[in-house]
């Protein structure tokens, strides 16, 4: 039976000897993960300035984001399997080096084509880096109690990276220029590359296995098409031939992938992995949390600037309480799980997240930060902190060292697909609502506020659905993480 069918974490013999300074190693790995998450949001603030200097219109600027998201989301599952096949440390270092070089290339860009190429290379490198990093964390901390603490730090880093993107993007763009949002990755990435070889031992030798190339090609194509279709919704709409064509391609390739995986002797993604109820539930929850979170951070930034009149720096600073709440709760998550169990912690976190989003949806067009934004932000941070830690732990529950890259690729893929789904659906709803009100001669600020309110309510609905999934799907109240 595949190790992923169990519900208890099984330490591999090599896991406990991979580092004598594993907490420092975790910190360095978390730095790399911070860059990956940060890069998905830090560019947004710089887009207007970047577009002016490189002569890119609105459609072209959207591709600055899409060019990163497509290869990142599409290659994550393959990246995880390559890490299992060729070594987690090796693939992590390759991915980090690639990320550093492509970030430097993006900062040096003198044309839109050069920038988009660099962004695609960044996404592909991140797809190697992210699942390998999470796999290394699970190997460094084979015991459930320590692993939960480590994933608490990991969850905090992911949440902070998303919230910090707006703040750092505003500061760096205003002080140095748009190039700085890419250059910031270089020194941090160099530190990671130099430190990891002395902190984590070489990958243990393993018997060579045949890589499932047909499976790799079809699932990568399916994921790229799916992310592309969801990204196209915001640019051309649901009914546009491009959106429909990409969605059809994603479905067809997905079906073909399942057929291939059922017939091959060494599948890229053993379908029996989904028999692990906690792992499957964790991935579905992380998909829904990603849908709520990406849409939230996008809308919150635009709402504060377009409606409330904040500048980029002020908009970023207002998200510090949210980021602080994530840090505090993520650090306390292991103790909370130990007391209340994974199911209650996850469900409770998601309900708190939904409550914060509903509160935020009630904000008027002349909202006061202290009265209308601060309270919801803290609740949202509390909910995200608990959900990230517990959801990620469930997503790697029952995984041994040989399948850790696969599990890391799955959970990262779930978040990326969820983020693209949430942004496509909720942004479309918000835009339609605002345009309908504007056509009825409602003041623009009020129309935009109503549109964002619908978006925040939609994000709350995703959180409630996730809570329901967790309540039904988690098999045990405390599955091997206390």
Order of alpha helices (4+ residues) and beta strands (2+ residues): alpha-alpha-alpha-alpha-alpha-alpha-alpha-alpha-alpha-alpha-alpha-alpha-alpha-alpha-alpha-alpha
